[in-house]
């Protein structure tokens, strides 16, 4: 079933932006999450990774500044249920690509309207690690990232990713729950089709984004970067205080993804993406603002 989301021109723009996205998040394996190519080595090939505006960070709640302007400018979003059209194994995890034309994120820390480009997830080898951001040193089992670009000021995702206000990412913590997350299950069910790096499934599927975001709009915000190479310092981060849930079974399916291609001869357990997160980096002199009551 073909899902219509935007006109033909917007579809072409979306497809072109896919190529631009791959330029920024290269599919090569010159970086990764192993001891040999993990986060501690990234700055050797990607100098921006050693910058002063890097993400993720540990959210020290005692240093968060309450900002009434964030309350006055409520953060708002609009995502058609049918704007997801492809899921791909990037070699670093799964990523769902979206038609962004009819999407919108605005308000809160944002001065312009941003369009959704893609969303993906980070997780760990055990259930007490996996989120990229931490809160007072506490990690969650996983973290969902909804990546948007500033379509009012810039003409493409690639251009926006080179600008200090180019991208806006919503970060959602995932904590362990007893039951499956019904909305996440729509993604989990597609994972067997993309087990190996480079595999994708051109499958349109309805997704209720409201169920992937917390009920509460309380959050922290700060200026940061992409959490993967090239680690461009271009992101306005919004990290929600309230987590959503994921089951043990669903998380195990994520961990079954592989960082190697199907043609690569490896043992069955080799190349599994059991962890794909970058540890927190210093906040430094950046301002951490919060919207909503302190935790």
C-alpha positions as CSV (number, residue, x, y, z in Angstrom):
1,X,0.0,0.0,0.0
2,X,1.4,3.3,-1.0
3,X,1.1,6.0,1.6
4,X,0.7,9.6,0.4
5,X,2.4,12.2,2.6
6,X,3.0,15.5,0.8
7,X,3.1,16.0,-3.0
8,X,5.4,14.5,-5.6
9,X,7.9,17.2,-5.3
10,X,8.2,16.9,-1.5
11,X,8.8,13.1,-2.0
12,X,11.7,13.9,-4.3
13,X,13.1,16.4,-1.8
14,X,12.8,13.7,0.9
15,X,14.6,11.1,-1.2
16,X,17.4,13.6,-2.1
17,X,17.8,14.3,1.6
18,X,18.3,10.6,2.2
19,X,21.5,10.8,0.2
20,X,22.5,13.9,2.1
21,X,21.9,12.1,5.4
22,X,24.1,9.3,4.4
23,X,26.9,11.7,3.6
24,X,26.7,13.0,7.1
25,X,26.2,9.6,8.8
26,X,28.6,7.6,6.7
27,X,27.9,3.8,6.3
28,X,31.6,3.0,6.5
29,X,33.0,1.3,9.6
30,X,35.9,3.7,10.4
31,X,34.0,4.4,13.6
32,X,31.8,2.4,15.8
33,X,31.3,1.3,19.4
34,X,34.0,-1.3,19.9
35,X,37.2,-0.8,21.8
36,X,39.1,-0.3,18.6
37,X,36.8,2.3,16.9
38,X,34.6,3.5,19.8
39,X,33.8,7.0,21.1
40,X,37.3,7.5,22.7
41,X,38.8,7.2,19.2
42,X,36.4,9.3,17.2
43,X,38.3,12.6,17.6
44,X,41.3,11.1,15.7
45,X,39.3,11.1,12.5
46,X,36.6,13.6,13.3
47,X,38.1,16.6,15.1
48,X,34.7,18.1,15.9
49,X,34.2,15.2,18.4
50,X,36.7,17.0,20.7
51,X,34.8,20.3,20.7
52,X,33.3,22.2,23.6
53,X,29.7,21.7,22.5
54,X,29.5,18.0,22.3
55,X,26.6,15.6,23.2
56,X,25.4,13.7,25.1
57,X,25.9,15.2,28.6
58,X,25.0,14.1,32.1
59,X,22.0,16.3,33.1
60,X,23.0,17.6,36.5
61,X,19.6,18.6,37.8
62,X,21.1,20.9,40.4
63,X,22.6,23.0,37.6
64,X,19.4,23.3,35.6
65,X,18.0,26.8,35.3
66,X,14.2,27.2,35.2
67,X,13.2,29.3,32.3
68,X,9.7,30.8,32.2
69,X,10.1,31.7,28.5
70,X,10.0,28.0,27.7
71,X,6.7,27.7,29.5
72,X,5.3,30.7,27.6
73,X,6.4,29.2,24.3
74,X,5.0,25.7,24.6
75,X,6.8,23.2,22.5
76,X,4.5,21.8,19.8
77,X,4.8,19.1,17.2
78,X,2.7,17.7,14.4
79,X,3.5,14.3,12.7
80,X,1.2,12.6,10.2
81,X,0.8,8.9,11.2
82,X,1.8,7.9,7.7
83,X,5.0,9.8,7.1
84,X,7.4,6.9,7.9
85,X,8.4,5.1,4.7
86,X,11.7,3.2,5.3
87,X,13.7,1.5,8.0
88,X,17.4,0.8,7.4
89,X,20.2,-0.9,9.3
90,X,23.0,1.8,9.2
91,X,25.6,-0.5,10.7
92,X,25.2,1.5,13.9
93,X,21.5,0.7,14.7
94,X,18.1,1.1,13.0
95,X,16.9,4.3,11.5
96,X,13.4,5.2,10.2
97,X,13.3,7.7,7.4
98,X,10.3,10.0,7.1
99,X,8.7,12.3,4.6
100,X,9.1,15.6,6.5
101,X,7.1,17.9,4.4
102,X,3.9,17.7,6.5
103,X,5.7,17.5,9.9
104,X,6.5,20.4,12.2
105,X,8.3,21.0,15.5
106,X,8.3,24.5,17.0
107,X,8.1,26.5,20.2
108,X,10.1,25.9,23.4
109,X,13.8,26.6,22.7
110,X,13.2,26.9,19.0
111,X,12.9,30.2,17.1
112,X,11.9,28.6,13.8
113,X,9.9,25.6,12.5
114,X,11.8,22.3,12.1
115,X,10.8,19.3,10.0
116,X,11.3,15.7,11.0
117,X,14.0,13.9,9.0
118,X,14.4,10.6,10.7
119,X,14.4,8.9,14.1
120,X,16.5,6.2,15.6
121,X,17.5,4.6,18.9
122,X,20.5,4.0,21.1
123,X,20.7,1.1,23.6
124,X,23.2,-0.9,25.8
125,X,24.3,-4.4,26.4
126,X,22.4,-4.5,29.8
127,X,19.2,-2.9,30.9
128,X,20.9,-0.4,33.3
129,X,22.8,1.3,30.4
130,X,22.0,2.4,26.9
131,X,20.8,6.0,27.0
132,X,23.2,8.6,25.8
133,X,22.1,11.3,28.1
134,X,22.1,10.5,31.8
135,X,20.3,12.2,34.7
136,X,22.3,12.8,37.8
137,X,24.5,10.0,36.7
138,X,21.6,7.6,36.1
139,X,21.3,5.9,32.7
140,X,18.2,4.5,31.1
141,X,17.9,1.3,29.1
142,X,17.7,3.2,25.7
143,X,17.1,6.6,24.2
144,X,15.0,7.5,21.2
145,X,16.1,10.4,19.0
146,X,13.7,12.3,16.7
147,X,16.0,14.4,14.4
148,X,14.6,17.6,12.8
149,X,16.1,20.3,10.6
150,X,15.5,24.0,10.4
151,X,13.5,24.3,7.1
152,X,12.8,28.0,7.6
153,X,16.5,29.1,7.4
154,X,18.1,26.3,5.4
155,X,17.4,24.6,2.1
156,X,18.4,21.0,3.0
157,X,19.2,18.8,5.9
158,X,22.8,18.7,4.8
159,X,23.1,22.5,4.9
160,X,21.3,22.7,8.2
161,X,23.7,20.2,9.8
162,X,26.6,22.6,9.3
163,X,24.9,25.5,11.1
164,X,24.7,26.1,14.9
165,X,20.9,26.2,14.9
166,X,20.4,23.8,12.1
167,X,19.1,20.7,13.8
168,X,16.6,20.1,16.7
169,X,16.6,16.6,18.3
170,X,14.0,15.3,20.8
171,X,15.5,12.8,23.2
172,X,13.1,10.3,24.9
173,X,14.3,7.9,27.6
174,X,13.2,4.3,27.4
175,X,12.9,2.4,30.7
176,X,12.1,-1.2,31.2
177,X,8.5,-2.2,31.4
178,X,6.7,-5.6,31.9
179,X,4.6,-5.3,28.7
180,X,5.6,-4.7,25.1
181,X,5.3,-1.1,23.9
182,X,2.6,-1.4,21.3
183,X,3.8,1.5,19.1
184,X,7.5,0.4,19.3
185,X,6.4,-3.1,18.3
186,X,5.6,-1.7,14.8
187,X,9.4,-1.1,14.5
188,X,10.4,-4.2,16.3
189,X,8.4,-6.3,13.9
190,X,10.5,-5.0,11.0
191,X,13.9,-5.6,12.5
192,X,14.2,-9.2,11.2
193,X,14.1,-7.7,7.6
194,X,17.2,-5.5,8.3
195,X,19.4,-7.7,10.5
196,X,22.6,-6.9,8.5
197,X,24.2,-3.6,7.8
198,X,23.0,-1.9,4.7
199,X,19.7,-3.8,4.6
200,X,16.5,-1.7,4.4
201,X,12.8,-2.3,4.1
202,X,10.8,0.2,2.0
203,X,7.7,-0.3,4.0
204,X,5.2,2.4,4.8
205,X,3.6,2.0,8.1
206,X,1.3,4.1,10.3
207,X,2.9,5.2,13.5
208,X,1.3,7.2,16.3
209,X,4.1,9.6,17.2
210,X,2.1,10.8,20.2
211,X,2.6,7.3,21.7
212,X,6.4,7.6,21.3
213,X,6.5,10.9,23.2
214,X,5.8,11.4,26.9
215,X,2.5,12.7,28.1
216,X,4.3,15.4,30.0
217,X,6.0,18.2,28.1
218,X,8.6,18.8,30.8
219,X,12.1,18.8,29.5
220,X,15.7,20.0,29.7
221,X,17.3,21.9,26.8
222,X,20.8,22.8,25.9
223,X,23.0,23.5,22.8
224,X,24.9,20.4,21.7
225,X,26.0,18.2,18.8
226,X,25.3,15.0,16.9
227,X,26.2,12.1,19.1
228,X,27.7,10.2,16.1
229,X,30.6,11.2,13.8
230,X,31.1,13.7,12.4
231,X,29.7,15.1,15.7
232,X,28.7,18.5,14.1
233,X,27.9,21.1,16.8
234,X,24.5,21.9,15.3
235,X,21.9,20.6,17.6
236,X,19.4,22.3,19.9
237,X,18.6,19.4,22.3
238,X,15.3,18.8,24.0
239,X,15.5,15.9,26.4
240,X,12.2,14.9,28.0
241,X,12.1,14.2,31.8
242,X,9.4,11.5,31.6
243,X,10.5,8.2,30.0
244,X,8.4,5.8,28.0
245,X,8.7,2.0,28.3
246,X,10.1,-0.9,26.4
247,X,10.1,-4.6,27.2
248,X,13.0,-6.9,27.7
249,X,12.0,-8.8,24.6
250,X,11.8,-5.8,22.4
251,X,15.2,-4.6,23.5
252,X,16.7,-8.0,22.8
253,X,15.4,-7.7,19.2
254,X,17.2,-4.3,18.9
255,X,20.4,-6.0,20.1
256,X,20.1,-8.7,17.4
257,X,21.0,-6.1,14.7
258,X,24.4,-6.5,13.2
259,X,27.1,-4.0,12.3
260,X,28.3,-6.2,9.4
261,X,26.9,-7.0,6.0
262,X,25.2,-10.2,5.1
263,X,28.2,-11.1,2.8
264,X,30.7,-10.7,5.7
265,X,31.7,-14.1,6.9
266,X,31.5,-14.0,10.7
267,X,30.3,-16.2,13.5
268,X,26.6,-16.0,14.4
269,X,27.3,-13.9,17.5
270,X,29.9,-11.7,15.9
271,X,29.0,-8.1,14.9
272,X,25.9,-7.9,17.0
273,X,25.0,-4.3,18.0
274,X,24.5,-5.0,21.7
275,X,25.5,-1.4,22.5
276,X,25.5,1.7,20.4
277,X,25.7,4.7,22.7
278,X,28.2,7.5,23.3
279,X,29.0,8.2,27.0
280,X,28.3,11.6,28.4
281,X,30.7,14.5,27.8
282,X,31.3,17.7,29.9
283,X,28.6,20.3,29.8
284,X,31.3,22.9,30.4
285,X,30.1,26.5,30.5
286,X,26.9,25.7,28.5
287,X,23.6,26.7,30.0
288,X,21.2,23.8,30.9
289,X,17.6,25.1,31.0
290,X,14.5,23.3,32.1
291,X,10.8,23.5,31.4
292,X,8.6,22.2,34.2
293,X,9.2,21.3,37.9
294,X,12.6,20.1,39.0
295,X,13.1,16.4,39.6
